[in-house]
């Protein structure tokens, strides 16, 4: 039984909903006990890359773990003859860690434009950047396109989206927006995020779907990192780049530690169960450009040390990347 909204669950959900996606294959490094070995998955020894000259490999962990690293093993745009070697190396790595992993393999594609769709019960947000989707997490991105619809999902139409950033030229054409809206209407799930790209040939591909958890926005910025649960303020002295700090409560005693983070700006974020937009730590976070989400219910129970998470301090959401 797959844990709901692990990365693998999200990819299988994309298939089930009939969304366009890369021609991926799911590779098992070995037959796993207590795993439904259906024809959708193939064993490593049975896999042989064909057709494309370049390939992408991504890792899916079957269950979260509290000893993870920043980033899962992946290879993007590697030559066909390197694929089996990479899969073998990744398989050994996760076997040594006693982690159950499955690899998603598909022909590499370039992106003309990419972005996300966030879907909730009465709100749909579409963001787009030129080229690869990861530019959304970069504060230095030249520009991005942000469209928001608020209202009943059954009344969702492309013409009802409001452009939230009007100072920059649009990235999405009306045809793009209509196509993305039509696919958003196919999704019955609430509080999910989809990643998509248009190739230079104008082909739309969806390649990730994950659960969105909600808090409240307190300091803008998008960051991906490894969870560090903070149970004592003294642990903030040990913060490393690439970490998302998870706190029970924001208190004024935290403010000096936030000021010590300038060298890690853009590399560290904070999620708190209790806290307010106008609290002193939140003001300091905005001053030092540290992404912050507050009022994240049960976040210290939902997340564990080492989990890979993307947080968005601009709209108060976070999601698992495993």
C-alpha positions in Angstrom: 0.0 0.0 0.0 1.5 3.3 -1.1 1.6 6.1 1.5 -0.7 8.9 0.2 1.1 11.6 -1.7 4.6 10.4 -1.6 6.2 11.3 -4.9 5.3 7.9 -6.4 1.7 8.2 -5.4 1.6 11.6 -7.1 3.0 10.3 -10.3 0.5 7.4 -10.4 -2.2 9.9 -9.6 -1.2 12.0 -12.7 -1.6 8.8 -14.8 -5.0 7.9 -13.3 -6.4 11.4 -13.9 -5.3 11.2 -17.6 -2.9 14.2 -17.4 -0.2 14.5 -20.1 3.1 13.4 -18.8 6.6 12.2 -19.9 6.8 8.6 -21.2 8.1 7.4 -17.9 8.9 3.9 -16.6 9.0 2.9 -12.9 12.1 0.8 -12.2 12.4 -1.4 -9.1 16.0 -2.1 -8.1 14.9 -5.5 -6.7 11.6 -7.2 -6.0 10.3 -5.6 -2.7 8.4 -7.5 0.0 5.0 -6.2 0.9 4.8 -4.2 -2.3 2.2 -4.7 -5.0 4.4 -5.8 -7.9 2.1 -5.0 -10.8 2.9 -4.9 -14.4 3.3 -1.0 -14.1 6.7 -1.6 -12.5 9.7 -3.4 -14.0 12.8 -4.8 -12.4 16.2 -3.1 -13.1 17.6 -6.1 -14.9 14.7 -6.0 -17.4 15.1 -2.3 -18.2 16.9 -1.1 -21.3 16.7 2.5 -22.4 15.7 2.9 -26.1 14.7 5.6 -28.5 16.0 8.8 -26.8 19.7 9.8 -26.7 19.3 11.7 -23.3 17.4 10.6 -20.2 16.3 11.7 -16.8 16.3 9.6 -13.6 14.4 10.6 -10.5 14.1 8.9 -7.1 10.9 8.1 -5.2 11.2 6.9 -1.6 8.4 4.6 -0.6 8.2 5.9 2.9 9.5 9.1 4.7 12.7 8.8 6.8 14.3 11.0 9.4 17.9 10.6 8.1 17.4 12.0 4.7 19.8 14.3 2.8 19.2 17.6 1.0 17.9 16.4 -2.3 17.1 12.9 -3.6 19.4 11.2 -6.1 18.6 12.3 -9.7 20.3 12.6 -13.0 19.0 15.0 -15.7 19.9 14.9 -19.4 22.4 12.0 -19.2 23.5 10.0 -22.2 21.6 6.7 -23.0 24.7 4.6 -22.2 25.0 6.1 -18.7 21.5 5.3 -17.6 22.1 1.7 -16.3 25.3 2.7 -14.6 23.5 5.6 -12.8 20.6 3.3 -11.8 23.0 0.7 -10.4 24.9 3.4 -8.4 21.7 4.9 -7.0 20.4 1.4 -6.1 23.5 0.6 -4.1 23.3 3.9 -2.3 19.8 3.4 -1.1 20.4 -0.2 -0.3 23.3 0.8 2.0 20.9 3.2 3.7 18.3 0.5 4.0 15.8 2.8 2.2 13.2 1.5 -0.2 13.5 3.4 -3.4 11.9 3.3 -6.9 13.4 5.1 -9.9 11.4 7.0 -12.5 13.1 7.1 -15.8 12.0 9.0 -18.9 13.5 10.7 -22.0 14.9 14.1 -21.2 13.0 17.1 -22.5 13.8 20.8 -22.6 11.4 23.4 -21.2 10.4 26.6 -22.9 8.3 27.6 -19.9 7.4 25.9 -16.7 5.5 26.4 -13.5 3.0 25.1 -10.9 -0.7 24.9 -10.4 -1.9 25.1 -6.8 -5.5 23.8 -6.3 -7.7 24.2 -3.3 -11.4 24.2 -2.7 -12.0 27.8 -3.7 -8.7 29.0 -5.1 -6.5 28.1 -8.1 -3.1 29.7 -8.5 -0.9 29.3 -11.6 2.7 30.5 -11.7 5.0 30.4 -14.7 8.6 31.2 -15.5 10.7 30.9 -18.6 12.7 27.7 -18.9 12.9 25.2 -16.0 10.4 25.2 -13.1 13.2 25.4 -10.5 13.6 29.1 -11.4 10.4 29.7 -9.3 12.5 29.0 -6.2 15.1 31.6 -7.2 14.8 35.1 -5.9 16.9 36.4 -8.8 14.5 35.1 -11.5 14.2 37.7 -14.2 10.4 37.6 -14.1 7.5 35.3 -13.5 3.8 35.2 -14.4 1.3 34.8 -11.5 -2.5 34.2 -12.2 -5.1 33.7 -9.4 -8.7 32.5 -9.5 -10.8 32.7 -6.3 -14.3 31.2 -6.3 -16.1 27.9 -6.7 -14.1 25.3 -8.6 -17.1 24.4 -10.8 -17.0 28.0 -12.1 -13.3 28.0 -13.0 -12.6 29.6 -16.4 -9.4 30.9 -18.0 -11.0 34.4 -18.4 -11.6 34.6 -14.6 -7.9 34.5 -13.6 -6.5 37.8 -12.3 -2.9 38.6 -13.2 -1.2 39.4 -10.0 2.1 40.8 -11.4 1.4 43.4 -14.0 4.8 45.1 -14.2 6.4 42.3 -16.2 5.4 41.0 -19.7 3.1 37.9 -19.5 4.7 34.5 -20.0 1.5 32.5 -20.4 -0.6 33.1 -23.6 -4.4 32.9 -23.4 -4.1 29.5 -25.1 -1.7 28.3 -22.4 -4.0 29.5 -19.7 -7.0 27.8 -21.3 -5.2 24.5 -21.6 -3.9 24.6 -18.0 -7.4 25.5 -16.8 -9.0 22.6 -18.6 -6.6 20.2 -16.9 -7.1 21.8 -13.5 -10.8 21.1 -14.0 -10.1 17.4 -14.3 -8.6 17.2 -10.8 -11.0 16.4 -8.0 -8.4 16.6 -5.3 -8.2 19.6 -2.9 -4.9 21.2 -1.6 -2.6 19.8 -4.2 0.2 21.2 -6.3 1.1 20.2 -9.9 4.4 20.9 -11.7 4.2 21.4 -15.5 6.3 22.4 -18.5 5.8 23.4 -22.1 8.5 22.0 -24.4 9.9 24.1 -27.3 7.5 22.1 -29.4 4.6 23.4 -27.3 3.9 20.0 -25.7 2.4 20.3 -22.2 3.8 17.8 -19.7 2.9 17.3 -16.0 5.6 15.6 -14.0 4.8 16.0 -10.3 1.8 16.1 -8.0 1.9 16.5 -4.3 -0.2 17.4 -1.3 -0.2 21.0 -0.1 -0.3 21.8 3.6 -1.5 25.2 4.7 -0.5 27.8 7.2 -0.4 31.6 6.8 2.1 33.7 4.8 4.5 35.8 7.0 7.6 36.4 4.9 7.8 35.8 1.1 10.0 33.4 -0.7 10.0 29.8 -2.0 12.7 27.4 -0.8 13.3 23.7 -0.9 15.2 22.0 1.9 15.6 19.4 4.6 13.4 19.6 7.7 15.1 20.3 11.1 12.7 20.1 14.0 13.8 22.7 16.6 12.9 21.6 20.1 15.2 24.0 21.9 16.3 27.5 20.9 20.0 26.6 21.4 19.7 24.2 18.4 19.3 27.3 16.1 23.1 27.8 16.5 23.6 24.6 14.4 21.5 25.7 11.4 23.0 24.7 8.0 22.2 25.9 4.5 19.5 23.9 2.8 17.4 23.4 6.0 13.8 24.3 6.8 13.4 25.0 10.5 10.2 23.7 12.1 9.2 25.3 15.4 6.3 24.9 17.8 6.1 28.6 18.4 7.8 31.9 17.3 9.0 33.8 20.3 11.0 37.0 20.6 14.0 35.0 21.8 14.4 33.6 18.2 15.0 37.0 16.6 18.8 37.2 17.3 19.3 33.8 15.7 17.4 35.0 12.6 19.8 38.0 12.3 22.7 35.6 12.3 21.4 34.0 9.1 22.4 36.6 6.4 25.0 34.3 4.8 22.3 31.6 4.5 19.6 33.9 3.1 17.8 32.1 0.3 19.0 28.7 1.8 17.0 28.6 5.0 13.3 28.8 5.8 11.1 28.6 8.9 7.7 27.0 9.5 5.9 27.5 12.9 2.8 26.1 14.4 2.1 29.3 16.4 3.1 32.8 15.4 1.7 36.0 13.9 2.5 38.2 10.9 3.2 41.2 13.1 5.4 39.3 15.6 8.9 40.5 16.1 10.5 37.3 14.6 8.2 37.7 11.5 9.3 41.3 11.0 12.9 40.3 11.3 12.4 37.4 8.8 10.9 39.9 6.3 13.8 42.3 6.9 16.4 39.6 6.3 14.4 37.9 3.5 14.0 34.5 5.3 10.8 32.8 4.1 8.4 32.2 6.9 5.0 30.3 7.3 3.1 30.6 10.5 -0.1 29.0 11.9 0.9 25.7 10.3 -1.4 23.4 12.2 0.3 20.2 13.6 3.4 20.8 11.5 5.7 19.4 14.2 3.7 16.2 13.9 3.3 16.2 10.1 7.0 16.7 9.3 10.0 14.7 10.6 13.7 15.4 10.6 15.3 14.9 7.2 12.1 15.1 5.2 12.5 17.0 1.9 10.0 19.9 1.8 9.2 22.9 -0.4 7.8 25.9 1.4 6.2 29.1 0.1 6.3 32.0 2.5 4.3 34.1 -0.1 1.1 32.1 0.3 1.7 30.1 3.5 1.9 26.6 2.0 4.4 23.7 2.2 4.6 20.3 0.6 6.6 17.0 0.7 9.0 16.3 -2.1 9.7 12.6 -1.3 
